Amino acid sequence: MRLLITGGAGFIGSALIRRAIAQGHSVLNVDKLTYAANRDSLADVDGSSSYSFLKADICDRDAMKRAVADFRPDRLFNLAAETHVDRSIDDSLAFVQTNINGVHALLDICRSAQREAMTGPDFRFIQISTDEVFGSIAEGAFKESSPYQPNSPYSASKASADMLVRAWQHTYDFPAIITNCSNNYGPWQFPEKFIPTIIMKALRRESIPVYGDGQQVRDWLFVEDHADALLKVAQGGQPGETYCIGGDATMTNLDLARTVCDLVDENLGRDPGEGRRLIEMVADRPGHDRRYAIDHSKISRELGWAPASDLKQGLARTVTWYLGQEDWLSRLASEGRAGGRLGLMQRGGQ
């Protein structure tokens, strides 16, 4: 297939591109190259005749119209997004612009292109969303029918985008699919996110912040498993459907931090427990959701996908990879681009 992937220089997007090229698909990567993009993550495919890159913003309607018309995709995966919850607390405008207005632009452009036969005859628009749109769940797991209850500016922007996609499908019979994934981890994730932050801090023997009491629960999905799921959706997913993608790997944030610290100690030959002693409980994030979990039985039943990575195994691979990127991590830390705390805005605007 011909796959147009927006946000392909990001963490999940680059994993999807690497896997798509390996499976024989042709890919156009459209990315604005914001702070979290890293074209080094695509070095393995950069020389492939099946891969091309366009620097563009999904909000730039003229650029995106040309991209769609020239490439004529069979599938468009939208992974272009602002994704960090803490950043959304400090500055929500960028999240509204990219995650809502950008999706609106893509929907309009793709609908027009489809009517004018400038896409593949079996075109699908695939919106990659998050489990955070569902809010927090005390027990059980989110599924496709779970109500939306977003609690952060980030999740509200993603929920808004999902509602636009759903409306385009229902109103215009537009061939759209939504996927909702749990927390991704793995190589190439920008080190403002939780797991790479732990690794970077442990490596540098700095205090490792864990929010609140650390008992928040997340479901962790290895990024390569997510890429496999998205390609299953591209091949067999049905328009108008939603597919929840989870990792079968729930753990509290505090236990996760301890596990990652132990893996760093083991890799570096440090004394057992040295990393754990760096963990510091800090003020919680405003509006912090307590628990997420995903029921992926629908995609498993209908498309034959299941996560392949055990959490401990995936974390071991991730830690080993990051420890080989010490220069990159140190440079980002010295430039103030990673390692600092965001999202400390107090309730009531203080």
C-alpha positions in Angstrom: 0.0 0.0 0.0 0.9 3.7 -0.3 0.9 5.1 3.2 1.0 8.8 4.0 2.1 9.1 7.6 2.0 12.4 9.4 4.3 12.9 12.3 6.6 10.2 11.0 9.7 11.6 12.6 8.2 11.2 16.0 8.4 8.3 18.4 5.4 6.2 17.3 5.5 7.4 13.7 9.1 6.4 13.1 8.4 2.9 14.5 5.4 2.6 12.1 7.5 3.7 9.1 10.3 1.3 9.9 7.9 -1.6 10.1 5.9 -0.5 7.1 9.0 -0.3 4.9 10.1 -3.7 6.1 6.7 -5.1 5.1 7.0 -3.7 1.5 4.8 -0.6 1.7 5.6 2.8 0.2 5.7 5.7 2.7 5.5 9.4 2.5 6.5 10.9 5.8 5.1 14.4 6.4 6.5 16.0 9.6 6.8 19.6 10.8 10.0 18.6 12.7 9.1 20.1 16.1 11.4 19.7 19.2 10.4 16.0 19.7 11.1 14.9 16.1 14.3 13.0 15.4 15.1 12.1 11.8 17.9 9.9 13.1 15.2 7.4 14.0 14.6 6.9 10.3 18.2 6.4 9.3 17.5 2.7 8.5 15.0 3.6 5.8 16.3 7.0 4.6 18.0 5.5 1.5 15.0 3.3 0.5 13.3 3.9 -2.8 10.0 3.2 -0.9 10.5 6.1 1.5 10.2 9.9 1.0 10.0 12.8 3.3 8.2 16.2 3.2 8.7 18.9 5.9 5.2 20.4 6.4 2.7 21.3 9.0 -0.6 19.5 8.9 -2.3 22.9 9.5 -0.8 24.1 6.2 -3.7 23.2 3.9 -1.9 24.1 0.6 1.1 21.9 1.5 -1.1 19.0 2.6 -3.3 19.3 -0.5 -0.3 19.0 -2.7 1.1 16.1 -0.6 -2.1 14.1 -0.9 -2.6 14.9 -4.6 1.0 14.0 -5.5 1.3 10.8 -3.4 -2.3 9.5 -3.9 -2.3 7.5 -0.6 -4.2 4.3 0.0 -4.0 5.0 3.7 -3.3 8.2 5.7 -2.2 7.6 9.3 -2.4 10.8 11.4 0.3 10.7 14.1 1.1 14.4 14.0 0.3 15.7 17.4 1.5 17.5 20.5 1.5 14.7 23.1 3.0 15.7 26.4 0.4 16.2 29.1 2.7 18.4 31.3 3.3 20.7 28.3 -0.4 21.0 27.7 -0.9 22.2 31.2 1.6 25.0 30.7 0.5 26.0 27.2 -2.6 24.5 25.7 -2.7 26.6 22.5 -0.3 24.5 20.5 -2.3 21.4 21.4 -5.5 23.0 20.0 -3.8 24.2 16.9 -2.2 20.8 15.9 -4.4 18.3 17.5 -7.8 19.9 16.6 -7.3 22.4 13.8 -4.7 20.2 12.1 -7.1 17.2 12.1 -9.9 19.3 10.7 -7.6 20.4 7.9 -6.6 16.8 7.1 -10.2 15.6 7.1 -11.3 18.4 4.7 -8.4 17.8 2.4 -8.8 14.0 2.3 -12.5 14.2 1.8 -12.0 16.5 -1.2 -9.2 14.3 -2.6 -11.3 11.2 -2.3 -14.2 12.8 -4.2 -11.7 13.9 -6.9 -10.1 10.4 -7.1 -6.8 11.7 -5.8 -6.5 8.9 -3.3 -6.4 5.1 -3.6 -9.8 3.6 -4.5 -10.0 1.9 -1.1 -8.8 4.9 0.9 -8.8 4.9 4.7 -8.1 7.8 7.1 -6.7 6.4 10.4 -6.6 8.7 13.4 -4.2 7.6 16.1 -5.6 8.6 19.5 -5.0 7.7 23.2 -6.6 6.0 26.1 -6.4 9.3 28.0 -9.6 10.5 26.2 -11.5 8.1 28.4 -10.3 9.7 31.6 -9.6 7.5 34.6 -11.0 4.1 35.4 -11.2 2.7 38.9 -11.3 -1.0 37.8 -11.6 -3.0 34.7 -10.4 -1.7 31.4 -11.4 0.8 28.7 -13.0 -0.6 25.5 -14.3 1.0 22.3 -17.7 1.8 23.8 -16.2 3.6 26.9 -17.5 7.2 27.3 -15.1 10.0 26.7 -14.1 12.0 29.9 -10.8 13.8 29.1 -9.2 15.5 32.1 -6.2 17.3 30.7 -5.8 19.9 27.9 -3.9 17.2 26.0 -6.6 14.6 26.3 -9.3 17.1 25.6 -7.6 18.1 22.3 -7.3 14.4 21.3 -10.9 13.8 22.2 -12.0 16.8 20.2 -10.1 15.4 17.2 -11.7 12.0 17.6 -15.1 13.6 17.6 -14.4 15.4 14.4 -13.2 12.2 12.8 -16.4 10.4 14.0 -18.6 13.2 12.7 -16.9 13.2 9.2 -17.5 9.4 9.1 -21.1 9.7 10.1 -22.1 12.8 8.2 -20.1 12.4 5.0 -19.7 8.6 5.0 -15.9 9.4 5.1 -13.9 6.2 5.5 -12.3 6.9 8.8 -11.0 4.6 11.6 -9.9 5.6 15.1 -7.4 3.8 17.3 -6.9 4.4 21.0 -3.7 3.2 22.5 -2.2 2.9 26.0 1.1 4.4 27.1 3.9 3.6 24.6 7.5 3.0 25.5 10.6 1.9 23.6 13.7 3.2 21.7 13.6 6.8 20.3 11.1 8.3 22.7 11.9 11.9 23.4 13.3 12.0 27.0 10.6 14.2 28.5 8.4 11.2 28.9 8.4 9.0 32.1 10.5 6.0 31.2 13.3 7.8 29.4 13.4 10.5 32.1 13.9 7.7 34.7 16.8 6.2 32.6 18.4 9.6 32.0 18.2 10.7 35.7 19.5 7.3 36.9 22.4 7.4 34.4 23.4 10.8 35.6 22.7 10.0 39.3 20.1 12.8 39.6 16.9 12.8 41.6 14.2 10.9 39.9 10.8 12.6 40.3 7.7 10.4 40.8 4.4 12.3 41.0 2.2 12.2 44.1 2.1 8.8 45.8 3.3 7.0 42.7 0.3 4.7 42.8 -1.1 5.8 39.5 -1.5 2.8 37.2 -0.7 2.8 33.5 -1.0 0.1 30.8 2.3 -0.1 28.9 2.6 -0.9 25.2 5.9 -1.5 23.4 6.1 0.8 20.4 6.9 -1.9 17.9 3.8 -3.9 19.0 1.8 -0.7 18.4 3.2 -0.3 14.9 2.2 -3.9 14.2 -1.3 -3.2 15.4 -1.6 -0.1 13.2 -0.6 -2.0 10.1 -3.2 -4.7 11.0 -5.8 -1.9 11.1 -4.5 -0.5 7.8 -4.9 -3.9 6.2 -8.2 -5.1 7.7 -9.8 -2.3 9.8 -13.3 -1.3 8.8 -14.4 2.4 8.2 -16.4 3.7 11.1 -14.8 1.4 13.6 -12.6 2.1 16.6 -9.9 -0.3 17.9 -8.4 -0.2 21.3 -4.7 -1.2 21.4 -3.1 -2.1 24.8 -0.1 -3.9 26.1 -1.6 -6.2 28.8 1.0 -4.7 31.1 -0.4 -2.5 34.0 1.9 -1.3 36.7 2.0 1.6 39.2 4.3 4.5 38.3 6.4 3.8 41.5 6.9 0.1 40.7 7.8 1.0 37.1 10.4 3.5 38.3 11.9 0.9 40.6 12.0 -1.7 37.9 13.7 0.7 35.4 16.2 1.8 38.1 17.1 -1.9 38.8 17.7 -2.5 35.1 20.0 0.6 34.9 21.9 -0.7 37.9 22.2 -4.1 36.3 23.4 -2.7 33.0 26.0 -0.4 34.5 27.2 -2.9 37.1 26.2 -0.7 40.0 25.3 -1.8 43.5 21.7 -3.2 43.7 19.3 -0.5 44.9 21.5 2.4 44.0 19.0 3.7 41.4 16.0 3.2 43.7 17.6 5.6 46.3 17.4 8.4 43.7 13.6 8.2 43.5 11.9 11.3 45.1 8.2 11.7 45.6 7.2 15.2 44.3 4.0 17.3 44.0 1.4 15.6 41.9 0.4 16.8 38.4 -2.8 18.9 38.4 -5.7 16.7 37.5 -3.6 13.6 37.3 -5.6 10.5 36.1 -5.4 7.7 38.6 -5.6 4.6 36.4 -5.7 3.5 32.8 -6.1 0.0 31.3 -7.1 -1.2 27.8 -9.2 -4.1 26.7 -7.8 -5.0 23.3 -10.1 -8.0 22.7 -11.8 -6.5 19.7 -8.6 -6.0 17.6 -7.4 -9.4 18.7 -10.6 -11.1 17.7 -11.2 -9.2 14.5 -7.7 -8.5 13.2 -5.6 -11.2 14.9 -3.3 -8.8 16.8 -1.9 -9.2 20.3 1.0 -7.6 22.0 4.2 -9.7 21.6 6.4 -8.0 24.2 6.5 -8.9 27.9 6.9 -5.7 29.9 10.1 -6.7 31.7 11.6 -7.8 28.4 10.5 -4.6 26.6 11.9 -2.5 29.4 15.2 -4.3 29.3 15.5 -3.6 25.6 14.5 0.0 26.1 17.0 0.6 29.0 19.9 -1.0 27.0 19.1 1.2 24.0 19.0 4.4 26.0 22.2 3.6 27.8 23.8 3.5 24.4 22.6 7.1 23.7 24.4 8.8 26.6 25.7 11.6 24.4 22.3 12.5 23.1 20.7 12.4 26.5 23.5 14.6 28.0 23.2 17.1 25.2 19.5 17.4 25.6 19.9 17.8 29.4 22.6 20.5 29.0 20.5 22.4 26.5 17.6 22.3 29.0 15.4 20.4 26.5 14.9 17.4 28.8 15.0 16.6 32.5 13.2 19.6 33.8 9.7 19.6 35.3 6.7 21.0 33.4 3.0 21.3 34.2 3.3 22.8 37.7 0.5 25.3 37.1 -1.6 25.4 40.2 -5.4 25.1 40.1 -7.2 28.4 39.9 -4.6 29.9 37.6 -1.9 30.4 40.3 
